[in-house]
Amino acid sequence: MRVVAKIGSSSLTDHRGVIDRAAIATLCDETAALRQAGHEVLLVTSGAVSSGVAALGLAVRPTDMPTLQALAAAGQPRLMEVYAAELNRHGLVAGQVLLVPHDFGNRRQYLHARQTLTRLVELGCVPIINENDALANDEIRYGDNDRIAALVSHLVSADVLVLLTDTPGLFTADPRTDPSATLVADVRADDPMLAVDTSGTGSTRGSGGMASKLAAARLASWSGVRAVIAQAGRSGVLLDAVNGKAGVGTTFHPHDRKLAARKLWIGFASTVTTRPSDCIPIISRYAASASIC
């Protein structure tokens, strides 16, 4: 199978932003085990900004965009250094890929990104994917890697998307405030749970949260990709999620109606043109028939 796994900042760094090498080592160990079993693996990682905070010795994570971009530039090579070293223990080569929304929204760039990622996998590399935070701004960035991971899983026709986080999965309510909350094990494509409105972001070290993961699961479902939200710290989590082991987290099953690649691209990845003469035919021809607006 082709597997896309995403891990967030809160699972990769401590409260100071220092990279948790043991966490990356474990992820790379499981990646190597999947590769040994014949699977292809692409990793989507957060953590560049957080590791930049630690590298520069800042006591508080800044909030202004220029500083955050500078921190991403300082943190990204440190993050890649750890991934490269840990994968190298298994004889695997890491390949850095930094993406921005334009890579998904422009059809030509979209196809080029797919070609590059596919070729990396064919060459035996493990693509390490992140948003290009050092250059993207508020107007041209996604802001969380959950959506990028879902788009990548669609882009490369993945079989499984694993979203690793600091919680065991999706709960019926916030377990931090509601003691009766229970873990949801399975969500079918037509399950009302797929439309639940989760709120709030993740930790102060990340930009996602359960809301972004649920949105990513919706996208994956329409892409025909099985998605799993699971706890990064769980022993054997990546292997169990790929193998479909019960109890590993929350599994979102793929939609019965798998849309054509171009319709998925239009529905989820492309940007809408500002010229009515161009966008109206696209909406009427594709979006209505695909039922994805």
N, C-alpha and C positions, 0 to 999 in steps of 0.2 A: 504494500500500500504506500501511497504518498501521504506523508504526515506533515502538517504545519503546526508547530507548537509555539505559543506565545507566553512569555513570562514577564511579570510586571516589576516595577522598581522596588516595591515593598518586599518582594520576595528575593531580590538580588542584592539589596544594600541594607545596612543597619540604619539606626535613627540619625546618624551623622552623615549618611550618604556614602560611607565606606563600602566598597564592593565586598560582598560576602563570597569569597573565593570557594568556600565549601559548597555553597548553593549552586554555583556555576559548575563546579566539578561533578556534582551529583547529576545535574541536568545533562552534562556531556557524557557521563557514564551511561545514562539511560539512552541517550542518542546513539552512542556506539553500539549498545545492545540491540537497538532497533535496526541499525544498519547491518549488524551481524545476522539478524533474522531475515534480511533481504528487503527491508523497507527503505524508502527514501525519506529524508527528514530535512525540513527547512525550519529554522528558528527565527522567531520575531522577538526582539529583546527591547526592553526599556532600560533605563538606568543611566543614560549618558549625562543628563543634567545633575542627577544626584551624585554621581561619582565626580563630576566637576566641582560640586560644592565642597566635597571632602578634599579633593586634590588641591584646591586653593585655600583651604583652611577657613572657610566662612562658617560663622556660628549659626547663621540663619539663612534659609533658602530665599534668595531675592524673588521679586515678583515682576520686575520690569523686563520687557522683551529683549532689549539689547544685552542685558547681563545674562539672562537665561540662555540666549543663543551662544554667548561667549563661553558659558559653563558647559554647554553641550559640546562645543568644539574641543574643550579641554578634557572632558570626560569620555568622549567616544573612543579615542585611541586607547585609553586605559582599559575600557571595557573590552575592546577587541583583543587587547593583549592577553587578557585572562582567558577569553574564549579560545583564542588560537593555541595557547599553551595547554589548556585542558583537553582540547580535541586532539592535539598532537600526541598526547599520551597514548591515544588509541590509533595513531597512524592516520588521523583524519585531518583534512585541510579546511580551515574556515575561509569563507569568502564574504567580505563585507559588501552589503547592498544598502544604500541610503535612498529612500523614496520620498516623494512629495505628491500631493494630490494630482498635479499635472501628469504624473506618470500613469495615473488611472483614468483621468478625465479626457486626455487626448488620445484618440484611437491609435494613431501611429506610435506614440510613445508607449501606450498600453501593450501593443503587440511586441514592441522592442523589449520592454521589461520582461514579458513572458518568455521571449527568446533567450534573454540573458540568464534568467533564473533556471530555465529548463536546461540550458547548456551547462551551468554550474553543477547541477545535480547529475547530469550525464557524465561529467568529468570526475565525479566522485567527491566533489566538495560538499560542505555543509554551509549553505547560505545563512549568514547572520544578518538579519534585516532590521532596520530601524528607520524611523522618520528622520529626514534631514533637518533636525531642529536648529542647526547652526545657521541655516539660510532661510528657512521658511518663516513667514510672518503670520500674524493673526488671520489675514485674509486668505492665505494660501497654505493652510496646514490643517490636518485633522485634529491634532491635539491629544489623541490617545492611540495606542497601538492595537487595541482590540479591533477596531474597524479595519485598520491596515491588515491585520492578520486574517480577517475574514475575506477581504478583497484579494489578498495573496492566495488564499486557499481556492478562491474562484479562479483567479488568474492562472494558476498552475494545475487546475483540475485535481485538487487534493481529494483524498478519500475521508480524511479525518482532520478536524481542527481541535486542538487541545488548548484551552485557555487556563493557564496556571495562575492561581491567585493566592491570597492569604486566608481564604475561607473555603470550607469543604464543598461549596456549590451554591445553588439557588435555594433559598428558604421561602416558606409560605409567608413569612414576615421577617422583620429585622431581629435576628436572634440576640442582638445586644440589648434590645429594649423589650422584647416579647418572649418570655420563657416558654410559651407554647409553640413557638415556631418550629417547624419540622423541615427536614431536607427533602427537596423534590428530586426523586431519582430519575424519572423519565418525563420528557416533554415531547409529545407528538406534534406533527406539523399543524394539525387543526386544533390543538389544545389551547383553551383560553389563556393558559399560563404564559404562552408565548407572547401575549399582548399585555402582560402585566406591567404596570408603571412603577418601576423601581426608581428610587431617587437617591441623590447624594453621590459624592465622588468617593474615591478610595482614600488611601492614606495621604498625608501631606507630602509624601515622597513620590506620588504618582498623579496621573491626570485622569485615570479611568474610574472604575467603580463597577458595581453590579449592573447599572443602567447601560453602560457601554458594552458590557459583555453580553447582555441580553439582546441588544441591537445587533451585535456581531453574530449571535446565534441565529437570529432571524435571517440575516443575509446568507449565512451558511446553509440554512435549511432550504432556501430557494435555490441555492447553487447545487443542491444534491449532495451536500457534505454533512456528515455526522459531526456534531460539535459536542465537546465535553468541557464543562467548567469544573475544575478540581483544585484541591489544595496543593500548592507547590511543595510543601514540606512533607507530604505523605510519602512513605517509603514505596518505591516502585510505581509512582503515580503515572508517569508517562507510558510505561509499558502496559500497565493495567488499563489505562484509558484507550489506548490503541487496540488492545485485545478485547475490549468490551466487557471487562470484568465488572460484575455487579458490586455496587457500593462505592465505586471509585469517586463519584461526584454526581453532577447532574448531566444527563445525556439528552441532547436535542436531536431528534431523529430527522433525517432529510425529508423534504417534501416529496409526496408521491409524484407530483408533476415537476419534473426537472426541466427548467427553461433552457432554451437554446442559448449558447454562449453570448451571441450578440445582443439578445434581449436582456440578458443579465447585465451585460456591460452597460447598456442604455439605462436600465432601471436602477442600478446600484453604483456604478463607477463613473459614468459620464457626467459632464457638466452641461447644463441647459444653455443653449445659445440665446443671446438677447434679441435676435432677429425673429419676429413672429413668423415670417415667411419660411424660416427654417425649422423652428421648434414645433409649430402646430402639426405639420405632417408627421413628425417623429412621434409626438404624443399620441395622435389618433391611430397611427399604424401599429406601434409597438406596445405602448404602455397599457392601452385599453385591452388589447388581446392577451397581454401577459398578466393582467390583474395584479400589478405590482406598484401602482401609484399610491 
